[in-house]
Amino acid sequence: MRTLIVYHSPEGICERMAMAIAKGAEKNGEVVVKSLEEASPKEMLEADVIILGSPCYFANMSWQMKKFIDESVEFYNSLKGKKGGCFASSATLKDGKDALLALSVALEIHGMEVEEGPLSVGVPDENLLKECEEYGERIGKSR
């Protein structure tokens, strides 16, 4: 099982969440963690599980993550049947939930089975990072 985690983290919050998710996902196989700046949508083809993380801006994912997803249209129908996941950081619970929904919908359009992940409202505490780790382990097992 190969899990790809791609995150955008200008403040370091989603990076911390991504690393915790990766720690849990490692229990199910190989994990590749990349910042958005390092990643290419083409890498999604090589993964069994794809997890995207973004900060929330105006109740949506960052424009940088949206651009990454828009560029993945080249692989439309090639990701069908893969497992998808998402996580986000936000200043408010409502806006964060909307951002998670936007990430989920983007992956669902690719034909992926999506399991929404953790949402950090503010800086993640140890409880939230533990939730991230549990999510990483769980999402790989559900394949």
Chimera marker file (.cmm) of the C-alpha trace (Angstrom):
<marker_set name="trace">
<marker id="1" x="0.000" y="0.000" z="0.000" r="1" g="1" b="0" radius="0.5"/>
<marker id="2" x="1.400" y="3.378" z="-1.035" r="1" g="1" b="0" radius="0.5"/>
<marker id="3" x="0.007" y="6.523" z="0.555" r="1" g="1" b="0" radius="0.5"/>
<marker id="4" x="0.699" y="9.982" z="-0.863" r="1" g="1" b="0" radius="0.5"/>
<marker id="5" x="0.174" y="12.978" z="1.422" r="1" g="1" b="0" radius="0.5"/>
<marker id="6" x="0.353" y="16.409" z="-0.206" r="1" g="1" b="0" radius="0.5"/>
<marker id="7" x="-0.080" y="19.495" z="1.948" r="1" g="1" b="0" radius="0.5"/>
<marker id="8" x="0.059" y="23.279" z="1.693" r="1" g="1" b="0" radius="0.5"/>
<marker id="9" x="1.287" y="24.835" z="4.922" r="1" g="1" b="0" radius="0.5"/>
<marker id="10" x="2.386" y="28.468" z="4.910" r="1" g="1" b="0" radius="0.5"/>
<marker id="11" x="2.126" y="28.628" z="8.724" r="1" g="1" b="0" radius="0.5"/>
<marker id="12" x="3.398" y="25.087" z="9.448" r="1" g="1" b="0" radius="0.5"/>
<marker id="13" x="0.070" y="23.852" z="10.818" r="1" g="1" b="0" radius="0.5"/>
<marker id="14" x="-0.853" y="21.508" z="7.963" r="1" g="1" b="0" radius="0.5"/>
<marker id="15" x="2.738" y="20.281" z="7.865" r="1" g="1" b="0" radius="0.5"/>
<marker id="16" x="2.491" y="19.166" z="11.510" r="1" g="1" b="0" radius="0.5"/>
<marker id="17" x="-0.823" y="17.470" z="10.742" r="1" g="1" b="0" radius="0.5"/>
<marker id="18" x="0.614" y="15.785" z="7.633" r="1" g="1" b="0" radius="0.5"/>
<marker id="19" x="3.539" y="14.350" z="9.594" r="1" g="1" b="0" radius="0.5"/>
<marker id="20" x="1.196" y="12.962" z="12.250" r="1" g="1" b="0" radius="0.5"/>
<marker id="21" x="-1.051" y="11.415" z="9.581" r="1" g="1" b="0" radius="0.5"/>
<marker id="22" x="2.048" y="9.907" z="7.936" r="1" g="1" b="0" radius="0.5"/>
<marker id="23" x="3.123" y="8.355" z="11.230" r="1" g="1" b="0" radius="0.5"/>
<marker id="24" x="-0.172" y="6.473" z="11.405" r="1" g="1" b="0" radius="0.5"/>
<marker id="25" x="-0.220" y="5.603" z="7.706" r="1" g="1" b="0" radius="0.5"/>
<marker id="26" x="3.255" y="4.039" z="7.925" r="1" g="1" b="0" radius="0.5"/>
<marker id="27" x="1.648" y="1.144" z="9.806" r="1" g="1" b="0" radius="0.5"/>
<marker id="28" x="-0.040" y="0.147" z="6.522" r="1" g="1" b="0" radius="0.5"/>
<marker id="29" x="2.867" y="0.479" z="4.094" r="1" g="1" b="0" radius="0.5"/>
<marker id="30" x="4.918" y="3.047" z="2.211" r="1" g="1" b="0" radius="0.5"/>
<marker id="31" x="4.167" y="6.726" z="2.769" r="1" g="1" b="0" radius="0.5"/>
<marker id="32" x="5.334" y="9.677" z="0.670" r="1" g="1" b="0" radius="0.5"/>
<marker id="33" x="4.833" y="13.109" z="2.226" r="1" g="1" b="0" radius="0.5"/>
<marker id="34" x="5.350" y="16.201" z="0.088" r="1" g="1" b="0" radius="0.5"/>
<marker id="35" x="4.708" y="19.871" z="0.453" r="1" g="1" b="0" radius="0.5"/>
<marker id="36" x="2.610" y="21.288" z="-2.333" r="1" g="1" b="0" radius="0.5"/>
<marker id="37" x="5.674" y="23.014" z="-3.738" r="1" g="1" b="0" radius="0.5"/>
<marker id="38" x="7.470" y="19.656" z="-4.107" r="1" g="1" b="0" radius="0.5"/>
<marker id="39" x="4.554" y="17.633" z="-5.447" r="1" g="1" b="0" radius="0.5"/>
<marker id="40" x="3.220" y="16.956" z="-8.919" r="1" g="1" b="0" radius="0.5"/>
<marker id="41" x="-0.339" y="15.807" z="-9.654" r="1" g="1" b="0" radius="0.5"/>
<marker id="42" x="1.188" y="12.978" z="-11.711" r="1" g="1" b="0" radius="0.5"/>
<marker id="43" x="2.371" y="11.379" z="-8.466" r="1" g="1" b="0" radius="0.5"/>
<marker id="44" x="-1.259" y="10.669" z="-7.628" r="1" g="1" b="0" radius="0.5"/>
<marker id="45" x="-1.212" y="7.923" z="-10.264" r="1" g="1" b="0" radius="0.5"/>
<marker id="46" x="1.365" y="5.934" z="-8.281" r="1" g="1" b="0" radius="0.5"/>
<marker id="47" x="-0.531" y="5.997" z="-4.968" r="1" g="1" b="0" radius="0.5"/>
<marker id="48" x="-3.250" y="3.734" z="-3.587" r="1" g="1" b="0" radius="0.5"/>
<marker id="49" x="-4.322" y="6.343" z="-1.022" r="1" g="1" b="0" radius="0.5"/>
<marker id="50" x="-4.149" y="10.103" z="-1.689" r="1" g="1" b="0" radius="0.5"/>
<marker id="51" x="-4.529" y="12.576" z="1.182" r="1" g="1" b="0" radius="0.5"/>
<marker id="52" x="-4.586" y="16.343" z="0.599" r="1" g="1" b="0" radius="0.5"/>
<marker id="53" x="-4.230" y="19.000" z="3.297" r="1" g="1" b="0" radius="0.5"/>
<marker id="54" x="-4.795" y="22.727" z="3.055" r="1" g="1" b="0" radius="0.5"/>
<marker id="55" x="-5.314" y="25.799" z="5.165" r="1" g="1" b="0" radius="0.5"/>
<marker id="56" x="-8.743" y="27.364" z="4.873" r="1" g="1" b="0" radius="0.5"/>
<marker id="57" x="-9.194" y="30.740" z="3.233" r="1" g="1" b="0" radius="0.5"/>
<marker id="58" x="-12.695" y="32.199" z="2.937" r="1" g="1" b="0" radius="0.5"/>
<marker id="59" x="-14.323" y="28.790" z="3.612" r="1" g="1" b="0" radius="0.5"/>
<marker id="60" x="-12.290" y="27.045" z="0.918" r="1" g="1" b="0" radius="0.5"/>
<marker id="61" x="-8.930" y="25.423" z="0.284" r="1" g="1" b="0" radius="0.5"/>
<marker id="62" x="-5.979" y="27.632" z="-0.616" r="1" g="1" b="0" radius="0.5"/>
<marker id="63" x="-5.698" y="28.739" z="-4.230" r="1" g="1" b="0" radius="0.5"/>
<marker id="64" x="-2.410" y="26.839" z="-4.442" r="1" g="1" b="0" radius="0.5"/>
<marker id="65" x="-4.134" y="23.554" z="-3.525" r="1" g="1" b="0" radius="0.5"/>
<marker id="66" x="-6.977" y="24.359" z="-5.930" r="1" g="1" b="0" radius="0.5"/>
<marker id="67" x="-4.400" y="24.861" z="-8.693" r="1" g="1" b="0" radius="0.5"/>
<marker id="68" x="-2.841" y="21.467" z="-7.879" r="1" g="1" b="0" radius="0.5"/>
<marker id="69" x="-6.264" y="19.833" z="-8.092" r="1" g="1" b="0" radius="0.5"/>
<marker id="70" x="-7.120" y="21.705" z="-11.299" r="1" g="1" b="0" radius="0.5"/>
<marker id="71" x="-3.893" y="20.438" z="-12.869" r="1" g="1" b="0" radius="0.5"/>
<marker id="72" x="-4.877" y="16.874" z="-11.935" r="1" g="1" b="0" radius="0.5"/>
<marker id="73" x="-7.678" y="17.042" z="-14.529" r="1" g="1" b="0" radius="0.5"/>
<marker id="74" x="-5.110" y="15.575" z="-16.918" r="1" g="1" b="0" radius="0.5"/>
<marker id="75" x="-5.580" y="12.315" z="-15.022" r="1" g="1" b="0" radius="0.5"/>
<marker id="76" x="-9.379" y="12.402" z="-14.866" r="1" g="1" b="0" radius="0.5"/>
<marker id="77" x="-10.757" y="8.838" z="-14.705" r="1" g="1" b="0" radius="0.5"/>
<marker id="78" x="-7.282" y="7.482" z="-13.903" r="1" g="1" b="0" radius="0.5"/>
<marker id="79" x="-7.791" y="7.899" z="-10.144" r="1" g="1" b="0" radius="0.5"/>
<marker id="80" x="-11.151" y="6.137" z="-10.039" r="1" g="1" b="0" radius="0.5"/>
<marker id="81" x="-11.390" y="3.585" z="-7.242" r="1" g="1" b="0" radius="0.5"/>
<marker id="82" x="-8.486" y="4.964" z="-5.217" r="1" g="1" b="0" radius="0.5"/>
<marker id="83" x="-8.965" y="5.945" z="-1.582" r="1" g="1" b="0" radius="0.5"/>
<marker id="84" x="-8.940" y="9.683" z="-0.902" r="1" g="1" b="0" radius="0.5"/>
<marker id="85" x="-8.584" y="11.720" z="2.230" r="1" g="1" b="0" radius="0.5"/>
<marker id="86" x="-8.303" y="15.319" z="3.301" r="1" g="1" b="0" radius="0.5"/>
<marker id="87" x="-7.497" y="17.496" z="6.279" r="1" g="1" b="0" radius="0.5"/>
<marker id="88" x="-7.488" y="21.231" z="6.913" r="1" g="1" b="0" radius="0.5"/>
<marker id="89" x="-6.594" y="24.018" z="9.283" r="1" g="1" b="0" radius="0.5"/>
<marker id="90" x="-8.824" y="27.002" z="9.868" r="1" g="1" b="0" radius="0.5"/>
<marker id="91" x="-9.559" y="29.904" z="12.175" r="1" g="1" b="0" radius="0.5"/>
<marker id="92" x="-13.211" y="28.830" z="12.581" r="1" g="1" b="0" radius="0.5"/>
<marker id="93" x="-15.006" y="25.503" z="12.711" r="1" g="1" b="0" radius="0.5"/>
<marker id="94" x="-17.625" y="26.389" z="10.074" r="1" g="1" b="0" radius="0.5"/>
<marker id="95" x="-15.134" y="27.665" z="7.501" r="1" g="1" b="0" radius="0.5"/>
<marker id="96" x="-12.882" y="24.669" z="8.126" r="1" g="1" b="0" radius="0.5"/>
<marker id="97" x="-15.741" y="22.240" z="7.534" r="1" g="1" b="0" radius="0.5"/>
<marker id="98" x="-16.485" y="23.997" z="4.249" r="1" g="1" b="0" radius="0.5"/>
<marker id="99" x="-12.835" y="23.666" z="3.205" r="1" g="1" b="0" radius="0.5"/>
<marker id="100" x="-12.886" y="19.933" z="4.044" r="1" g="1" b="0" radius="0.5"/>
<marker id="101" x="-16.019" y="19.581" z="1.950" r="1" g="1" b="0" radius="0.5"/>
<marker id="102" x="-14.363" y="21.345" z="-1.008" r="1" g="1" b="0" radius="0.5"/>
<marker id="103" x="-11.352" y="19.019" z="-0.800" r="1" g="1" b="0" radius="0.5"/>
<marker id="104" x="-13.620" y="15.967" z="-0.536" r="1" g="1" b="0" radius="0.5"/>
<marker id="105" x="-15.719" y="16.975" z="-3.523" r="1" g="1" b="0" radius="0.5"/>
<marker id="106" x="-12.608" y="17.527" z="-5.659" r="1" g="1" b="0" radius="0.5"/>
<marker id="107" x="-11.404" y="13.989" z="-4.919" r="1" g="1" b="0" radius="0.5"/>
<marker id="108" x="-14.874" y="12.505" z="-5.377" r="1" g="1" b="0" radius="0.5"/>
<marker id="109" x="-15.073" y="14.067" z="-8.843" r="1" g="1" b="0" radius="0.5"/>
<marker id="110" x="-12.024" y="11.944" z="-9.671" r="1" g="1" b="0" radius="0.5"/>
<marker id="111" x="-14.069" y="8.884" z="-8.682" r="1" g="1" b="0" radius="0.5"/>
<marker id="112" x="-12.298" y="8.343" z="-5.397" r="1" g="1" b="0" radius="0.5"/>
<marker id="113" x="-13.846" y="7.005" z="-2.205" r="1" g="1" b="0" radius="0.5"/>
<marker id="114" x="-13.163" y="9.828" z="0.255" r="1" g="1" b="0" radius="0.5"/>
<marker id="115" x="-12.903" y="9.795" z="4.029" r="1" g="1" b="0" radius="0.5"/>
<marker id="116" x="-12.695" y="13.290" z="5.510" r="1" g="1" b="0" radius="0.5"/>
<marker id="117" x="-9.980" y="13.726" z="8.069" r="1" g="1" b="0" radius="0.5"/>
<marker id="118" x="-9.111" y="16.044" z="10.921" r="1" g="1" b="0" radius="0.5"/>
<marker id="119" x="-9.707" y="19.767" z="11.111" r="1" g="1" b="0" radius="0.5"/>
<marker id="120" x="-7.492" y="21.995" z="13.230" r="1" g="1" b="0" radius="0.5"/>
<marker id="121" x="-9.114" y="25.170" z="14.482" r="1" g="1" b="0" radius="0.5"/>
<marker id="122" x="-6.054" y="27.176" z="15.364" r="1" g="1" b="0" radius="0.5"/>
<marker id="123" x="-2.759" y="25.516" z="16.263" r="1" g="1" b="0" radius="0.5"/>
<marker id="124" x="-3.118" y="21.738" z="16.671" r="1" g="1" b="0" radius="0.5"/>
<marker id="125" x="-2.684" y="20.413" z="20.197" r="1" g="1" b="0" radius="0.5"/>
<marker id="126" x="-1.464" y="16.950" z="21.153" r="1" g="1" b="0" radius="0.5"/>
<marker id="127" x="-5.018" y="15.543" z="21.078" r="1" g="1" b="0" radius="0.5"/>
<marker id="128" x="-5.543" y="16.693" z="17.510" r="1" g="1" b="0" radius="0.5"/>
<marker id="129" x="-2.160" y="15.336" z="16.408" r="1" g="1" b="0" radius="0.5"/>
<marker id="130" x="-3.114" y="11.986" z="17.964" r="1" g="1" b="0" radius="0.5"/>
<marker id="131" x="-6.391" y="12.150" z="15.988" r="1" g="1" b="0" radius="0.5"/>
<marker id="132" x="-4.320" y="12.788" z="12.852" r="1" g="1" b="0" radius="0.5"/>
<marker id="133" x="-2.167" y="9.737" z="13.542" r="1" g="1" b="0" radius="0.5"/>
<marker id="134" x="-5.236" y="7.551" z="14.108" r="1" g="1" b="0" radius="0.5"/>
<marker id="135" x="-6.769" y="8.865" z="10.881" r="1" g="1" b="0" radius="0.5"/>
<marker id="136" x="-3.614" y="7.989" z="8.947" r="1" g="1" b="0" radius="0.5"/>
<marker id="137" x="-3.700" y="4.433" z="10.235" r="1" g="1" b="0" radius="0.5"/>
<marker id="138" x="-7.454" y="4.034" z="9.721" r="1" g="1" b="0" radius="0.5"/>
<marker id="139" x="-7.642" y="5.363" z="6.165" r="1" g="1" b="0" radius="0.5"/>
<marker id="140" x="-5.049" y="2.846" z="4.942" r="1" g="1" b="0" radius="0.5"/>
<marker id="141" x="-6.788" y="-0.064" z="6.627" r="1" g="1" b="0" radius="0.5"/>
<marker id="142" x="-10.113" y="0.762" z="4.999" r="1" g="1" b="0" radius="0.5"/>
<marker id="143" x="-8.705" y="-0.014" z="1.528" r="1" g="1" b="0" radius="0.5"/>
<link id1="1" id2="2" r="1" g="1" b="0" radius="0.2"/>
<link id1="2" id2="3" r="1" g="1" b="0" radius="0.2"/>
<link id1="3" id2="4" r="1" g="1" b="0" radius="0.2"/>
<link id1="4" id2="5" r="1" g="1" b="0" radius="0.2"/>
<link id1="5" id2="6" r="1" g="1" b="0" radius="0.2"/>
<link id1="6" id2="7" r="1" g="1" b="0" radius="0.2"/>
<link id1="7" id2="8" r="1" g="1" b="0" radius="0.2"/>
<link id1="8" id2="9" r="1" g="1" b="0" radius="0.2"/>
<link id1="9" id2="10" r="1" g="1" b="0" radius="0.2"/>
<link id1="10" id2="11" r="1" g="1" b="0" radius="0.2"/>
<link id1="11" id2="12" r="1" g="1" b="0" radius="0.2"/>
<link id1="12" id2="13" r="1" g="1" b="0" radius="0.2"/>
<link id1="13" id2="14" r="1" g="1" b="0" radius="0.2"/>
<link id1="14" id2="15" r="1" g="1" b="0" radius="0.2"/>
<link id1="15" id2="16" r="1" g="1" b="0" radius="0.2"/>
<link id1="16" id2="17" r="1" g="1" b="0" radius="0.2"/>
<link id1="17" id2="18" r="1" g="1" b="0" radius="0.2"/>
<link id1="18" id2="19" r="1" g="1" b="0" radius="0.2"/>
<link id1="19" id2="20" r="1" g="1" b="0" radius="0.2"/>
<link id1="20" id2="21" r="1" g="1" b="0" radius="0.2"/>
<link id1="21" id2="22" r="1" g="1" b="0" radius="0.2"/>
<link id1="22" id2="23" r="1" g="1" b="0" radius="0.2"/>
<link id1="23" id2="24" r="1" g="1" b="0" radius="0.2"/>
<link id1="24" id2="25" r="1" g="1" b="0" radius="0.2"/>
<link id1="25" id2="26" r="1" g="1" b="0" radius="0.2"/>
<link id1="26" id2="27" r="1" g="1" b="0" radius="0.2"/>
<link id1="27" id2="28" r="1" g="1" b="0" radius="0.2"/>
<link id1="28" id2="29" r="1" g="1" b="0" radius="0.2"/>
<link id1="29" id2="30" r="1" g="1" b="0" radius="0.2"/>
<link id1="30" id2="31" r="1" g="1" b="0" radius="0.2"/>
<link id1="31" id2="32" r="1" g="1" b="0" radius="0.2"/>
<link id1="32" id2="33" r="1" g="1" b="0" radius="0.2"/>
<link id1="33" id2="34" r="1" g="1" b="0" radius="0.2"/>
<link id1="34" id2="35" r="1" g="1" b="0" radius="0.2"/>
<link id1="35" id2="36" r="1" g="1" b="0" radius="0.2"/>
<link id1="36" id2="37" r="1" g="1" b="0" radius="0.2"/>
<link id1="37" id2="38" r="1" g="1" b="0" radius="0.2"/>
<link id1="38" id2="39" r="1" g="1" b="0" radius="0.2"/>
<link id1="39" id2="40" r="1" g="1" b="0" radius="0.2"/>
<link id1="40" id2="41" r="1" g="1" b="0" radius="0.2"/>
<link id1="41" id2="42" r="1" g="1" b="0" radius="0.2"/>
<link id1="42" id2="43" r="1" g="1" b="0" radius="0.2"/>
<link id1="43" id2="44" r="1" g="1" b="0" radius="0.2"/>
<link id1="44" id2="45" r="1" g="1" b="0" radius="0.2"/>
<link id1="45" id2="46" r="1" g="1" b="0" radius="0.2"/>
<link id1="46" id2="47" r="1" g="1" b="0" radius="0.2"/>
<link id1="47" id2="48" r="1" g="1" b="0" radius="0.2"/>
<link id1="48" id2="49" r="1" g="1" b="0" radius="0.2"/>
<link id1="49" id2="50" r="1" g="1" b="0" radius="0.2"/>
<link id1="50" id2="51" r="1" g="1" b="0" radius="0.2"/>
<link id1="51" id2="52" r="1" g="1" b="0" radius="0.2"/>
<link id1="52" id2="53" r="1" g="1" b="0" radius="0.2"/>
<link id1="53" id2="54" r="1" g="1" b="0" radius="0.2"/>
<link id1="54" id2="55" r="1" g="1" b="0" radius="0.2"/>
<link id1="55" id2="56" r="1" g="1" b="0" radius="0.2"/>
<link id1="56" id2="57" r="1" g="1" b="0" radius="0.2"/>
<link id1="57" id2="58" r="1" g="1" b="0" radius="0.2"/>
<link id1="58" id2="59" r="1" g="1" b="0" radius="0.2"/>
<link id1="59" id2="60" r="1" g="1" b="0" radius="0.2"/>
<link id1="60" id2="61" r="1" g="1" b="0" radius="0.2"/>
<link id1="61" id2="62" r="1" g="1" b="0" radius="0.2"/>
<link id1="62" id2="63" r="1" g="1" b="0" radius="0.2"/>
<link id1="63" id2="64" r="1" g="1" b="0" radius="0.2"/>
<link id1="64" id2="65" r="1" g="1" b="0" radius="0.2"/>
<link id1="65" id2="66" r="1" g="1" b="0" radius="0.2"/>
<link id1="66" id2="67" r="1" g="1" b="0" radius="0.2"/>
<link id1="67" id2="68" r="1" g="1" b="0" radius="0.2"/>
<link id1="68" id2="69" r="1" g="1" b="0" radius="0.2"/>
<link id1="69" id2="70" r="1" g="1" b="0" radius="0.2"/>
<link id1="70" id2="71" r="1" g="1" b="0" radius="0.2"/>
<link id1="71" id2="72" r="1" g="1" b="0" radius="0.2"/>
<link id1="72" id2="73" r="1" g="1" b="0" radius="0.2"/>
<link id1="73" id2="74" r="1" g="1" b="0" radius="0.2"/>
<link id1="74" id2="75" r="1" g="1" b="0" radius="0.2"/>
<link id1="75" id2="76" r="1" g="1" b="0" radius="0.2"/>
<link id1="76" id2="77" r="1" g="1" b="0" radius="0.2"/>
<link id1="77" id2="78" r="1" g="1" b="0" radius="0.2"/>
<link id1="78" id2="79" r="1" g="1" b="0" radius="0.2"/>
<link id1="79" id2="80" r="1" g="1" b="0" radius="0.2"/>
<link id1="80" id2="81" r="1" g="1" b="0" radius="0.2"/>
<link id1="81" id2="82" r="1" g="1" b="0" radius="0.2"/>
<link id1="82" id2="83" r="1" g="1" b="0" radius="0.2"/>
<link id1="83" id2="84" r="1" g="1" b="0" radius="0.2"/>
<link id1="84" id2="85" r="1" g="1" b="0" radius="0.2"/>
<link id1="85" id2="86" r="1" g="1" b="0" radius="0.2"/>
<link id1="86" id2="87" r="1" g="1" b="0" radius="0.2"/>
<link id1="87" id2="88" r="1" g="1" b="0" radius="0.2"/>
<link id1="88" id2="89" r="1" g="1" b="0" radius="0.2"/>
<link id1="89" id2="90" r="1" g="1" b="0" radius="0.2"/>
<link id1="90" id2="91" r="1" g="1" b="0" radius="0.2"/>
<link id1="91" id2="92" r="1" g="1" b="0" radius="0.2"/>
<link id1="92" id2="93" r="1" g="1" b="0" radius="0.2"/>
<link id1="93" id2="94" r="1" g="1" b="0" radius="0.2"/>
<link id1="94" id2="95" r="1" g="1" b="0" radius="0.2"/>
<link id1="95" id2="96" r="1" g="1" b="0" radius="0.2"/>
<link id1="96" id2="97" r="1" g="1" b="0" radius="0.2"/>
<link id1="97" id2="98" r="1" g="1" b="0" radius="0.2"/>
<link id1="98" id2="99" r="1" g="1" b="0" radius="0.2"/>
<link id1="99" id2="100" r="1" g="1" b="0" radius="0.2"/>
<link id1="100" id2="101" r="1" g="1" b="0" radius="0.2"/>
<link id1="101" id2="102" r="1" g="1" b="0" radius="0.2"/>
<link id1="102" id2="103" r="1" g="1" b="0" radius="0.2"/>
<link id1="103" id2="104" r="1" g="1" b="0" radius="0.2"/>
<link id1="104" id2="105" r="1" g="1" b="0" radius="0.2"/>
<link id1="105" id2="106" r="1" g="1" b="0" radius="0.2"/>
<link id1="106" id2="107" r="1" g="1" b="0" radius="0.2"/>
<link id1="107" id2="108" r="1" g="1" b="0" radius="0.2"/>
<link id1="108" id2="109" r="1" g="1" b="0" radius="0.2"/>
<link id1="109" id2="110" r="1" g="1" b="0" radius="0.2"/>
<link id1="110" id2="111" r="1" g="1" b="0" radius="0.2"/>
<link id1="111" id2="112" r="1" g="1" b="0" radius="0.2"/>
<link id1="112" id2="113" r="1" g="1" b="0" radius="0.2"/>
<link id1="113" id2="114" r="1" g="1" b="0" radius="0.2"/>
<link id1="114" id2="115" r="1" g="1" b="0" radius="0.2"/>
<link id1="115" id2="116" r="1" g="1" b="0" radius="0.2"/>
<link id1="116" id2="117" r="1" g="1" b="0" radius="0.2"/>
<link id1="117" id2="118" r="1" g="1" b="0" radius="0.2"/>
<link id1="118" id2="119" r="1" g="1" b="0" radius="0.2"/>
<link id1="119" id2="120" r="1" g="1" b="0" radius="0.2"/>
<link id1="120" id2="121" r="1" g="1" b="0" radius="0.2"/>
<link id1="121" id2="122" r="1" g="1" b="0" radius="0.2"/>
<link id1="122" id2="123" r="1" g="1" b="0" radius="0.2"/>
<link id1="123" id2="124" r="1" g="1" b="0" radius="0.2"/>
<link id1="124" id2="125" r="1" g="1" b="0" radius="0.2"/>
<link id1="125" id2="126" r="1" g="1" b="0" radius="0.2"/>
<link id1="126" id2="127" r="1" g="1" b="0" radius="0.2"/>
<link id1="127" id2="128" r="1" g="1" b="0" radius="0.2"/>
<link id1="128" id2="129" r="1" g="1" b="0" radius="0.2"/>
<link id1="129" id2="130" r="1" g="1" b="0" radius="0.2"/>
<link id1="130" id2="131" r="1" g="1" b="0" radius="0.2"/>
<link id1="131" id2="132" r="1" g="1" b="0" radius="0.2"/>
<link id1="132" id2="133" r="1" g="1" b="0" radius="0.2"/>
<link id1="133" id2="134" r="1" g="1" b="0" radius="0.2"/>
<link id1="134" id2="135" r="1" g="1" b="0" radius="0.2"/>
<link id1="135" id2="136" r="1" g="1" b="0" radius="0.2"/>
<link id1="136" id2="137" r="1" g="1" b="0" radius="0.2"/>
<link id1="137" id2="138" r="1" g="1" b="0" radius="0.2"/>
<link id1="138" id2="139" r="1" g="1" b="0" radius="0.2"/>
<link id1="139" id2="140" r="1" g="1" b="0" radius="0.2"/>
<link id1="140" id2="141" r="1" g="1" b="0" radius="0.2"/>
<link id1="141" id2="142" r="1" g="1" b="0" radius="0.2"/>
<link id1="142" id2="143" r="1" g="1" b="0" radius="0.2"/>
</marker_set>
